[in-house]
Amino acid sequence: MNLICTGNTAHLAKGDLIFPDYQSFYVEMQELLVGEDYYFETLSTAPRILDCGSHCGLAIYYFKHLFPNAKITGFEPVPWLRELVQQNIDSNAWEDVELLPYALAGEAHDAEFTISQKDSMAGSLTDRRALAGDETDTITVSCRPLSEFLHDPINFLKLDIEGPEAEVLEEAAPLLHRIENLFCEYHEGLGLGGDRLERILSVLHKAGFDVHLAQSFSSKFGIPVRPLGSVRSPYALSIWAKNRRWPPPRNEEPSEAAAPSETDAP
């Protein structure tokens, strides 16, 4: 981090990025730039991407590196983080990127959103961070269902929303066939309910997705040995899914061809 950062600005291969804190940005870099958790291939030269949970905009940077002509919609309900993302969008002159102030939920409504003072990536419509003992702040945010943004085919959905992922995917279930590739970070922890992973996998399988699961980067370090002893502890899983029924029906066809180069490092 010290080699590529000046204060809270990271100097990356394709531009500079302002970030909120070293701990969260280190985890994001490991997941996105080292492990490339969001890498995908598509026939579209200008893929349509939904970035749900934009944080500081590193995912937008990564997508724009893979596909310079990508059309991206970012969602970030926390005002000061949204301002940070917008600064990064403007300073890097990323085109075809819109940033919306919504939290995704199972229905449209205003709700309390809990922000952890310890972890800038852990803002949630749930109270899981407060139950875990974090000092938290609460703001009111506007919530929207995912289905509102699935009118057209989506080449990649990134869903990292810290808790309500099952409700969001269930609400959008009738339209999930319009998504080509999907990443979802699943969170298990206090106050979240024990059947949520089963619900997510059921929705994805019924919608025609093939699924792969693995521990998230941060969870790998939290459960290094004797994992049975951690069964009731909070953890996170990464879920990748590919739509085996893609492309959608003819009136929803995606645009034409090309995949990023696997040798082109972000």
matplotlib code that plots the C-alpha trace (Angstrom):
import matplotlib.pyplot as plt

x = [0.0, 2.8, 4.3, 1.2, -0.5, 0.0, -2.2, -5.7, -5.0, -4.0, -1.9, -3.0, -2.1, -5.1, -5.6, -5.7, -8.4, -9.3, -10.3, -11.7, -9.4, -6.4, -8.1, -11.1, -9.1, -6.5, -9.3, -10.9, -7.5, -7.0, -10.4, -10.6, -7.0, -5.2, -7.9, -10.0, -13.3, -15.2, -13.6, -16.1, -16.2, -19.0, -19.7, -20.6, -18.1, -20.0, -21.4, -24.1, -23.0, -24.8, -22.4, -24.5, -22.5, -20.0, -18.0, -15.2, -15.5, -12.7, -15.1, -16.0, -12.2, -11.8, -14.8, -13.6, -10.1, -11.7, -14.2, -13.5, -16.9, -18.9, -22.1, -22.2, -24.8, -23.4, -25.5, -24.1, -26.6, -24.0, -23.7, -20.0, -19.0, -21.1, -19.3, -16.0, -17.2, -18.3, -14.9, -13.2, -15.6, -15.0, -11.2, -10.8, -13.2, -15.1, -17.9, -21.2, -21.2, -24.2, -24.3, -27.6, -28.2, -30.2, -29.9, -31.3, -34.0, -37.0, -39.3, -39.3, -39.4, -37.3, -35.4, -32.8, -29.2, -26.6, -23.0, -20.1, -17.6, -15.0, -15.5, -16.5, -17.5, -20.0, -23.0, -26.2, -30.0, -29.6, -28.2, -25.6, -22.7, -24.3, -25.1, -21.4, -20.4, -19.4, -20.0, -22.5, -24.3, -27.7, -29.1, -32.3, -31.9, -34.2, -34.5, -35.3, -35.9, -33.5, -36.3, -36.5, -33.1, -33.6, -35.6, -32.7, -30.2, -27.4, -24.0, -22.7, -24.4, -22.2, -24.2, -22.3, -25.0, -24.1, -27.1, -30.3, -29.1, -31.6, -34.6, -33.2, -32.7, -36.1, -37.9, -36.1, -36.5, -38.8, -36.3, -33.0, -32.9, -31.9, -28.6, -25.6, -23.1, -23.6, -21.4, -23.0, -21.3, -23.3, -23.2, -24.0, -24.1, -26.1, -29.7, -29.6, -31.5, -30.3, -32.0, -30.8, -28.0, -30.5, -32.9, -30.3, -29.1, -32.7, -33.5, -30.4, -30.9, -34.5, -33.5, -31.1, -27.7, -24.7, -23.1, -19.7, -19.1, -15.9, -15.0, -14.5, -11.0, -11.6, -13.3, -10.3, -8.3, -11.1, -11.4, -7.8, -8.1, -10.7, -13.6, -16.3, -15.7, -16.7, -20.0, -22.0, -19.6, -20.3, -18.7, -19.0, -19.1, -18.5, -21.1, -20.4, -23.1, -23.4, -26.7, -26.7, -29.8, -28.0, -28.7, -32.2, -35.1, -34.6, -36.2, -33.7, -30.5, -27.2, -24.9, -21.9, -18.7, -15.5, -13.9, -11.1, -7.6, -6.6, -3.0, -4.1, -3.5, -5.6]
y = [0.0, 2.4, 2.0, 3.0, 5.4, 9.0, 9.7, 8.4, 8.4, 5.2, 5.6, 2.7, 1.6, 3.3, 6.4, 7.7, 6.7, 8.4, 5.9, 6.3, 4.2, 1.8, -1.3, -1.4, -0.4, -3.2, -5.8, -4.4, -4.4, -8.0, -9.0, -6.9, -6.3, -9.5, -12.1, -10.4, -11.5, -9.4, -10.7, -11.8, -12.4, -11.4, -10.9, -7.3, -4.6, -2.2, -4.4, -3.2, -3.5, -2.9, -2.1, -2.5, -1.2, 1.1, 2.1, 4.3, 3.2, 0.6, -1.8, 0.9, 1.4, -2.3, -2.6, 0.4, -1.2, -4.4, -2.7, 1.0, 1.3, -0.4, 1.3, 1.2, 2.1, 2.4, 2.3, 4.0, 5.2, 6.6, 10.4, 10.9, 7.7, 8.6, 12.0, 10.1, 7.8, 10.9, 12.5, 9.4, 9.3, 12.9, 12.9, 9.8, 11.1, 7.8, 8.0, 6.2, 5.9, 7.0, 6.9, 6.5, 7.2, 4.1, 1.0, -2.1, -3.9, -6.1, -3.2, 0.6, 2.5, 4.7, 2.8, 3.2, 2.4, 1.5, 2.7, 1.1, 3.5, 0.7, -0.6, 1.8, -1.2, -2.5, -0.1, -2.1, -2.0, -4.7, -4.1, -6.9, -4.6, -3.1, -6.6, -7.5, -4.7, -1.9, 1.7, 2.8, 5.8, 5.6, 7.6, 7.3, 6.1, 5.6, 1.9, 0.5, -3.1, -4.6, -5.3, -1.6, -1.8, -5.0, -3.7, -4.4, -7.3, -6.9, -8.5, -8.3, -7.8, -7.1, -7.4, -6.5, -5.0, -6.3, -8.4, -8.1, -10.0, -12.8, -10.4, -8.5, -11.5, -13.0, -9.8, -9.8, -13.5, -13.2, -11.0, -12.7, -14.4, -11.0, -11.2, -12.9, -13.0, -12.4, -11.9, -11.8, -11.5, -13.5, -12.4, -14.6, -13.2, -12.0, -11.1, -12.3, -15.6, -19.0, -19.9, -17.1, -19.0, -21.7, -19.1, -17.4, -20.7, -21.8, -18.5, -18.7, -22.4, -21.8, -18.8, -21.0, -20.1, -22.4, -21.4, -21.5, -20.6, -19.8, -18.1, -14.4, -12.9, -11.6, -14.8, -16.9, -15.2, -15.4, -19.2, -20.5, -23.8, -26.1, -24.5, -26.6, -24.4, -21.3, -22.6, -20.1, -17.2, -14.4, -15.0, -14.1, -16.2, -15.1, -16.5, -16.4, -17.4, -17.8, -17.9, -21.2, -19.9, -16.8, -15.0, -14.0, -14.1, -12.5, -9.2, -8.9, -9.8, -8.4, -6.4, -7.7, -9.3, -9.2, -10.3, -8.6, -9.9, -12.2, -10.9, -7.3, -6.7, -4.0]
z = [0.0, 0.9, -2.5, -4.5, -2.1, -1.3, 1.7, 0.8, -3.0, -4.8, -7.9, -10.1, -13.7, -15.3, -13.0, -9.4, -6.9, -3.7, -0.9, 2.6, 4.7, 4.3, 5.8, 3.5, 0.4, 1.1, 1.2, -2.0, -3.8, -2.8, -4.0, -7.2, -8.5, -7.2, -7.1, -9.8, -8.2, -10.8, -13.9, -16.6, -20.3, -22.6, -26.3, -25.8, -26.5, -24.3, -21.5, -19.3, -15.6, -12.3, -9.4, -6.3, -3.4, -5.1, -1.9, -3.3, -6.9, -7.2, -9.0, -11.5, -12.1, -12.6, -15.0, -17.0, -17.3, -18.6, -20.9, -21.6, -23.3, -20.5, -19.4, -15.6, -13.1, -9.5, -6.3, -3.2, -0.5, 1.9, 1.0, 1.8, 0.0, -3.0, -3.1, -3.1, -6.0, -8.0, -7.5, -8.8, -11.8, -12.6, -12.1, -14.3, -16.9, -17.0, -19.5, -19.5, -15.7, -13.6, -9.8, -8.0, -4.2, -3.6, -1.4, -3.0, -1.0, -1.5, -2.1, -2.6, 0.7, 3.0, 5.6, 8.3, 7.1, 9.7, 9.1, 11.0, 12.3, 12.2, 8.6, 5.8, 3.6, 6.2, 5.7, 5.8, 6.0, 8.7, 12.2, 11.9, 12.6, 15.7, 17.0, 16.3, 18.7, 16.2, 17.0, 14.4, 12.9, 11.3, 8.3, 6.4, 2.8, -0.2, -1.2, -4.6, -5.8, -8.3, -10.7, -11.5, -13.2, -15.2, -18.1, -20.5, -20.6, -18.0, -18.7, -15.1, -11.8, -8.8, -5.6, -2.4, -0.1, 3.3, 4.3, 2.3, -0.8, -0.4, -0.4, -3.3, -5.5, -4.6, -5.5, -8.9, -9.6, -12.6, -14.4, -13.4, -16.8, -18.2, -16.4, -18.1, -15.2, -11.5, -8.4, -5.0, -1.6, 0.9, 4.5, 7.5, 11.0, 13.9, 13.2, 9.5, 9.7, 8.9, 5.6, 3.5, 1.6, 0.7, -0.6, -2.7, -4.3, -4.9, -6.7, -8.9, -9.8, -10.7, -12.9, -14.9, -13.3, -12.7, -9.4, -7.8, -4.1, -2.1, 1.1, 0.7, 1.1, 4.6, 5.8, 4.8, 7.5, 10.1, 9.9, 9.3, 11.1, 12.7, 10.8, 12.6, 15.6, 13.6, 12.3, 14.3, 13.7, 11.1, 7.7, 4.1, 0.9, -2.7, -5.1, -8.9, -11.3, -15.1, -16.9, -18.9, -20.8, -22.2, -24.4, -23.4, -25.9, -29.3, -28.3, -25.4, -27.2, -25.9, -28.2, -30.3, -29.5, -27.5, -24.3, -22.3, -22.6, -19.8, -19.9, -19.5, -15.8, -14.0]

ax = plt.figure().add_subplot(projection="3d")
ax.plot(x, y, z, "-o")
ax.set_aspect("equal")
plt.show()
